[in-house]
Every structure is written in C-alpha cells, then in structure tokens.
Amino acid sequence: MTRPVPETHIRSAAERRADIEAKARQLGIDDAFVDRLVETFYGRIREDATLGPIFNNAISDWDPHLATMKDFWASVAYNAGRYSGRPVPAHLKHKTIRKEHFAVWLGLFREVLEEISPSPLTVAYFMERAERIAQSLQLAMFGLPGLGEKAPAARQ
C-alpha cells in the first residue's frame, strides 16, 4: 500500500525575496537604518588606529564609496537589488589587508549595530550576514589554512 505524497510548494525567488523583505521590516531595517549604519560604521572605521590607515589610503573620495556601501548593505539586508559590484576583486587589490583585520572590522560593525539597532535581533540579523561576508572574503584572499599541505605520514 502506498502513501499519498504530500504536495510541496517550491517557493519562487520572488516569494523568498518577499519573505526577506518582510523579516527586515519587522526588525526595523530600511533605507534610513542602512544609511545610519553605513555612515556611523565607516566614520568609526576612518578613525580606527588599525583600519583607518588601510581604508583612508584605499579610498580617496568617500561619498561614492558610502553610496556603494549603502546599496551593498541594503541588498544584503533586504534584497534591494541596488548593488552589482564584485567585492572579492575590489578587496584583492589591497595588499595591506591582513586576515586579523577582519576581526577588528567585525568588532566595530557589531559595536555600531549594538548602538543603533532597535533590538538584539536586528544585531544578530546583520552580524550573521557580516560574518558570512567576512568569511567569504577571507577565503578568497587567504585560502584555507593547510590547503595544499601534505598529510603527515601514518604512524607505524
């Protein structure tokens, strides 16, 4: 005797996008929030003893960069669809970036989020995405530790 197979609904990209947009709205994430996040965060970055010199040497005109970052984070947070850049090549050209800089970057990002977010859930929502982005950039820039190394010989 066979059991009936339950119908499953495969959600369209538009349905998934609508869910993400609704979740962001529930968390108080909109263009105004993203603008404040980007302005505050990059203001903090520019003043940071570790990251400030890296960013200030790499970016000569901050206004276009901030506009790009607003589009990027709006696209990350609620699928605004306004960012079409390529972050990996943009970061690969900066030879002064080190793996340890990502922890400083994430720490400042969290600090700003905790100051301006309407709830801890908003912080968690953004940090999950920021950590994934940082991990992806680190993988692209520095590879996996031990990748290409031979395994030690088996014990006899």
Stockholm file with secondary structure:
# STOCKHOLM 1.0

chainA/1-156         MTRPVPETHIRSAAERRADIEAKARQLGIDDAFVDRLVETFYGRIREDATLGPIFNNAISDWDPHLATMKDFWASVAYNAGRYSGRPVPAHLKHKTIRKEHFAVWLGLFREVLEEISPSPLTVAYFMERAERIAQSLQLAMFGLPGLGEKAPAARQ
#=GR chainA/1-156 SS CCCCCCCCCCCCHHHHHHHHHHHHHHTTCSHHHHHHHHHHHHHHHHHCTTHHHHHHHHCSCHHHHHHHHHHHHHHHHHCCCCCCCCHHHHHHTCTTCCTTHHHHHHHHHHHHHHHHCSSHHHHHHHHHHHHHHHHHHHHHHHCCTTTTCCCCCCCC
#=GC SS_cons         CCCCCCCCCCCCHHHHHHHHHHHHHHTTCSHHHHHHHHHHHHHHHHHCTTHHHHHHHHCSCHHHHHHHHHHHHHHHHHCCCCCCCCHHHHHHTCTTCCTTHHHHHHHHHHHHHHHHCSSHHHHHHHHHHHHHHHHHHHHHHHCCTTTTCCCCCCCC
//
